[in-house]
């Protein structure tokens, strides 16, 4: 205990600032991990509340791509089982000035639906303009029973009156009687699903077999939780990648713990030597330093968990924005921190600290009782090891290359992650060689001024320590650069793709922002109006509907492929003839699929897809695979005639309008707006759609940048911490310089030059590692997670600017240590021995 | 009467660490160019404090330290730095070579700090003078203790200072290694005209001094002239 106090606790207290910087770095690392996880859970978990609250005691669900024929209710009811069947329509209502919300159509006449917490809607709820509102939505809109409510359903503005407010926890929705919903949404005869409640005492398996037995094979019969599980599956890649990004800060924190313990060991070599001479065992010394790391890790992690909980509040909206834009409707749920999560956070911090401290603690173990080596000799040994480290770096780089070729494991790019980790290790091991190389190359330049000579030499000679700092900074810079290159490349790819994809002059769709997977109908009158508007050359009626394929969701779309062929510029994978493929589609059971769909489900051109559509299983031949960046879930596209053959009467959900040559787009747009004034439709010019797409793209990656920024801050803290350690460790040398005639500005200049040199080497290494990691992100992680091909377009200006900023901040991080160095009392430090 | 090169006039020094700790009392000494003066006395008698005052690294609480008649206490920070760069050289008991620089660079360092030109040839000359020219490119930890102290002497004299302050220059060396160091200090005074002020416990070291100042409890007990 006494040993612990003198060798570990007292120095930690003495170097309080350094101790606090290390704790802060670990705390930030853990905080980012905790915040990302909590916010991710809150943002993606919240859709469960909106779906499941309403489902109540439903045991099974019957669903079909393209809708369930309502006649099945009658047939199911006649089964000899004790079960209740409730028809459900689930759509989206647009509330002007407020936004979109879920609209349910439920059978208010036959029974009080279980989904509305058992409260029977009041008399009159089945009338066409009666609406039931969830308490959460009513509270937000300040509605009470009897109030009036305006909503847009299927592009038509409707007046309702609120007949009842129902409790449904935090879920927000409107509910109409099923018949009223069918009329309002123009869905006569079809339902979105049938909810099945099996009576207590009924044999569940028998009932399930009976239901399955009479349903067409294309109908899905699943448990209510299946949709949540499907959402979770869909979001798994997104959350995994976010989680991996959040670990960067923790990795950078690990470097700092390594550095802190290394400094502890180096500075206490003499004390360790004395202790060993006095009989202290190797195990005791080893244990002491590991304890120091655990202490720093655990305290840092405890602070980090608290900080993470605070950060999660701010992060949840960023993540929810992405989830809403790309995946599914979600209102952020409250962030909750469980005891298990607290323990996991603390354990993660402590474990990372323990692992990072292992090597330096082993170094302490090797101190012989008689040898309290001088810094010069110790560092010289470290210098001799650079070749070994470089060889290790080459081996790790080779292993990283091999790991990057691995196939995904359980849909996750595990090989890519392992390769990234190995690449970080390779870079860290290459740091000593790079420092020596840069030092050698710049020696002539450095030797010109005494500050640069001293700084350059100190960097090279204090190799053991400086290479750890360079490793930590380089990792953070590399992550920033790689994500910058990946996002920049992705953005450029999407921009180019938008130029190709969005060829129509105007796009018409129902008003209001609809959620992913929700495709409100465009009234058939509108498409007629579009065709008859002067200046319009062609109108492509596009129908999108969400469908389920192998337990996952994707979009089934239908276009007029002849118009797409003549006016569009759809790009197919190399080697595929666009014109020939598009000519094949009209009137045939052929489809084209998007690249993410093909990659996700492992299908190729020429393969056959069996899709359950309506009451049938339809086999479609894949005629080609086209590039698409609008959805990672993927598209299956057919000609409109093919869709109508299997699902007659499907209206369009949007329309692409191509103008005649020379037609004035603004004039035609105004004409369309005037002619469709009676319908709630939005007419957007081409540029606006492109702009909207890029806005969504940028919003999606906001969280990524936020995570990167924290990693950089952690690295900066590390740089300040390490420079401070270098200053304290060399205080006698710095004092000596004052004796030899150095001015305080020369001392300051030396430390700032070291900071600048450190930043330069870290930037070089970070940039090289960043390029390697960006290739992994683009061609392995993204490809395997989301299935799209991103062209490699490094954003040079952005990278240069970011690197310059990081370099400047590194130099700034040297200001405080430089001030400490300049203020050292030479008499005190020179006579410390 | 012309001013002595280094003069301590009624110098007292008191440190304050919660309570005042007097270290030196009313010291007066005048040291001339080309002389070697040894400070003798037990550990803690104030030898190192007196050296720091004489080298303008510290300032007296009362009294004056004069270099060529100018009080060090009246000098601005930049003037003090210039003074240390041009006129004072230090040799320490534990050599204090920079482990990050080669032997030659260590010798060259004071010239580099003062922004002098042609630093390399001057450093080589001094290194040759201490007999270690062939060790120019090695690192300090590769030298023996005696060699390290010879490098330290070369460094202290590379800029031809008027005053050479040596704190126990042989305190960490055996007799065989001490002799060449003492010879170098003697030469520094005789050949370069430096005023050498040395603190020592060693009788051999004291023997090279023309003046031996015995200190006891921060006061001059006696002054012995050869």
Interface residues (C-beta under 8 A of the other chain):
Chain A: X374 X375 X376 X377 X379 X380 X450 X453 X454 X457 X458 X460 X461 X462 X732 X733 X736 X737 X738 X739 X740 X741 X742 X743 X744 X746 X826 X827 X830 X831 X833
Chain B: X48 X52 X55 X57 X58 X77 X78 X81 X84 X85 X86 X90 X92 X94 X96 X98 X99 X100 X101 X105 X109 X110 X112 X113 X114 X115 X139 X140 X141 X155
